[in-house]
Amino acid sequence: MTDKTQYQPPRVWTWEGESGGKFASINRPVAGATHYQSLPIGEHPLQLYSLATPNGVKVAILLEELLALGHQGAEYDAWLIRIGEGDQFSSGFVEANPNSKIPALVDHGGDAPQRVFESGSILLYLAEKFGAFLPQETGARTETLNWLFWQMGSAPYVGGGFGHFYAYAPEKLEYPINRFTMETKRQLDLLDRTLAEREYIAGDEYTIADIAIYPWYGVLVQGLLYDAGEFLSVDEYPHLQRWARTVAERPAVKRGRMVNRTWGAPSEQLHERHAASDFETRTQDKV
């Protein structure tokens, strides 16, 4: 390992401003709103406020899957939250999610608006609301929730750990890259071994566990996240690759990944979504 002057932590940490890196401007050591701005509300009961990051895209995928099953009550408005510009720190967004992280959902279909935040909580809320993508039998339901919560607890090692130090940190540091690469590959191996024995993550059915895991691990193993496919030797995981291709080809997944997307081909970016027809008429190549 290359010799470097070791950082010596002070007895008491103090914030001295941005530390560099792609997302440094959105990190701060306090919670709460930084400015007053209400959230827009569309015509549908379900209002999604998000950005098509691996966490943010999960909810749009599930909503599109529900609509594909014929659940018209799953119609929704999706509003773009530009986290690089601090939209998540507006007073309206903080009211919807005091943690200031996308995605956030507000359901106006009841007697009072119901806020739902944390992507796993939103997936569970919608699956229970519409009775879909979550098995009813106790064993299958529990296995689905096992993997849903596994994703919620494990993905920070991939995003905040591996992705940050490999792709976004202001300098490349050997120790954290090695540490989080090891953990990321362990997780990929776990999924590959699991998918060697079953069609989908939790069994023979496609569930919210697949919807939660694909935007992180499916996209990663396809070489589409952090430009890290070769570095991680993703071809070592054939069963995970098979599953990722299967999920990626679902029409609702293709549509959901377009919602609130601000990068890539203009034809694949739908900054806001208010009706099914928007996929044909309001992508960035048409506006």
Secondary structure as GFF3:
##gff-version 3
##sequence-region A 1 287
A	DSSP	three_ten_helix	24	26	.	.	.	ID=ss1
A	DSSP	beta_strand	46	50	.	.	.	ID=ss2
A	DSSP	alpha_helix	57	68	.	.	.	ID=ss3
A	DSSP	three_ten_helix	72	74	.	.	.	ID=ss4
A	DSSP	beta_strand	76	80	.	.	.	ID=ss5
A	DSSP	three_ten_helix	83	85	.	.	.	ID=ss6
A	DSSP	three_ten_helix	87	89	.	.	.	ID=ss7
A	DSSP	alpha_helix	91	96	.	.	.	ID=ss8
A	DSSP	beta_strand	104	107	.	.	.	ID=ss9
A	DSSP	beta_strand	114	117	.	.	.	ID=ss10
A	DSSP	alpha_helix	119	130	.	.	.	ID=ss11
A	DSSP	alpha_helix	138	156	.	.	.	ID=ss12
A	DSSP	pi_helix	157	168	.	.	.	ID=ss13
A	DSSP	alpha_helix	174	195	.	.	.	ID=ss14
A	DSSP	alpha_helix	208	213	.	.	.	ID=ss15
A	DSSP	pi_helix	214	218	.	.	.	ID=ss16
A	DSSP	alpha_helix	219	221	.	.	.	ID=ss17
A	DSSP	three_ten_helix	234	236	.	.	.	ID=ss18
A	DSSP	alpha_helix	238	248	.	.	.	ID=ss19
A	DSSP	alpha_helix	251	258	.	.	.	ID=ss20
A	DSSP	three_ten_helix	266	268	.	.	.	ID=ss21
A	DSSP	alpha_helix	278	281	.	.	.	ID=ss22
###
